[in-house]
Amino acid sequence: MKVAFTSDNIAGASDSVWQAMMEASHGDAMPYGNDDTTAEVTTMLSALFECDVDVFLVSTGTAANVLSISAMTPPWGSVLCHTESHLLKDESTAPEFYTGGARFVGIDGAHAKIDPALLKKHVNQKVGDVHSCQPSAVSVSQVTEVGSIYSLEELRTITRVSKEAGLSVHMDGARFANALLSLGCTPAEMTWKAGVDILSFGATKNGTMASEAIVVFNKKLSKELGFRRKRGGHLHSKMRLLSSQMKAYLTDDLWRKNAEHANAMMVLLQAGLVTIPSVKINTLAQANMLFCTLPEGMADHLLAEGFAFYGGRWDEGVIRLVTSFRTPREGVEAFVECARHFAATRFEG
Ligand SMILES: Cc1ncc(COP(=O)(O)O)c(C=O)c1O
């Protein structure tokens, strides 16, 4: 069985999400988020996070990230994020556009996690100097862009360094559920209890069609967001269709079940690949994304056999494999078998 590991957004939406949208589309409802379902989503997210949150639904992860951050920085501010972050590498100039020109500064750190010592240097740089941009916010990705995860202690260290310097903290949780299940903690522990001010609560990669929530814990930052969302073109008039997706995602633990499956498929995939000596695991996958280096010819062989994944964008032989809520177990097994067979005949035979 052939399967694609290109991304977790190659999968469609969960059936109950579609069903909920269909039901929500019957009858009339007040527009622009003044409907019952949108209010219910805020209540559900407040329950999930064990605190009274403000919620702004948008339809892309990029919008969730850049709108969140635009509420944290003036145009003359700088936003500190990892060098490999989606914000820096994959959101075109939306971050500059939405923040009115704030500067996004890449901070290094192993496994795409911000190094707190380097961060410390940056948060205090030229503060008060009118000639320099002023450190204003920090953004962390959880899961990171290479499939690693910040431990709670690591998160707290980042937020402590940020808060000591008066900076707000944003979390890009495009794969929030995958990270949470891997850490085995509560949503509250991985966010506001660890010092996160605003979370991009991703859902599209894990079961919705197009619905992401900006979840605001530090309500001082909420004031602008409503205006900024409208100005940025993300105040959907038929908001209930976004809300119905999010409601279905939060109902009966769909978010949890979907992420559990995706993570379990990655455990299986990684467990198979580590047993092939010529395959090098670059960063141990902690959730549903894995970067590894394949021996010469293996990637082409797997592609020719009908499997799909991204490669050719990084160092020689490096590929990215992502599992989703729909990745079939037999597909994972077939992939590992195909890689093993290739390695055995070419390298280890
Ligand atoms: C780490 C991360 N953040 C945010 C996003 C959201 O991006 P999009 O605007 O494509 O929904 C993605 C999607 O690839 C991602 O991987």
PDBQT file of the ligand as one rigid body, heavy atoms in Angstrom, charges set to zero:
ROOT
HETATM    1  C1  LIG A 401       4.832  25.320  12.296  1.00  0.00    +0.000 C 
HETATM    2  C2  LIG A 401       3.700  25.806  11.455  1.00  0.00    +0.000 A 
HETATM    3  N1  LIG A 401       3.073  26.940  11.803  1.00  0.00    +0.000 NA
HETATM    4  C3  LIG A 401       2.018  27.396  11.120  1.00  0.00    +0.000 A 
HETATM    5  C4  LIG A 401       1.546  26.730  10.004  1.00  0.00    +0.000 A 
HETATM    6  C5  LIG A 401       0.280  27.250   9.352  1.00  0.00    +0.000 C 
HETATM    7  O1  LIG A 401       0.371  27.521   8.059  1.00  0.00    +0.000 OA
HETATM    8  P1  LIG A 401      -0.884  27.760   7.076  1.00  0.00    +0.000 P 
HETATM    9  O2  LIG A 401      -0.994  29.234   6.932  1.00  0.00    +0.000 OA
HETATM   10  O3  LIG A 401      -0.451  27.101   5.845  1.00  0.00    +0.000 OA
HETATM   11  O4  LIG A 401      -2.116  27.181   7.664  1.00  0.00    +0.000 OA
HETATM   12  C6  LIG A 401       2.213  25.591   9.561  1.00  0.00    +0.000 A 
HETATM   13  C7  LIG A 401       1.789  24.890   8.314  1.00  0.00    +0.000 C 
HETATM   14  O5  LIG A 401       2.541  24.335   7.596  1.00  0.00    +0.000 OA
HETATM   15  C8  LIG A 401       3.306  25.101  10.316  1.00  0.00    +0.000 A 
HETATM   16  O6  LIG A 401       3.949  23.994   9.951  1.00  0.00    +0.000 OA
ENDROOT
TORSDOF 0
